[in-house]
């Protein structure tokens, strides 16, 4: 089984955001044919094109890189901890990595590490369903205006709510998220 390609990841990002080829091509100032060739892996976009695509989808540029060599039997099926794609720091003190093999499923799994003293002060609201499981540490979260503290072994769901978070504690907080549809 093959690992997804850059083209497949781009198509997955576009379709989960309900954008047509025409919509994205227009925003990029490119032709539909050019974009179609990228999605079919016939052509390779320039780095500047990938930057623009990342900006449009509001994802870090690093999501398009970082896949490592794996035995053929593992490609697209097994993700070794040392081979996760680091998504980067969207918020200072939050490091995220893609646990899913690629972006082509109806959901994605993300490994998040919230560093001590870090926080997101502005609310996030997105059209997703999210479930997080706390692997370790302690994290303060606000779902809409309701404040909660979650610890190792706890889980929480975000659906039709805004949220923000803070880790005022001395240890990192680590969580694994399932997000549908994919946002990265």
PyMOL commands that set and color helices and strands:
alter all, ss='L'
color gray80, all
select helices_A, chain A and resi 6-16+21-28+32-39+47-57+61-64+81-83
alter helices_A, ss='H'
color red, helices_A
select strands_A, chain A and resi 85-88+94-98+108-114+118-124+129-136+138-143+146-151+155-159+163-167+173-180
alter strands_A, ss='S'
color yellow, strands_A
deselect
rebuild
show_as cartoon
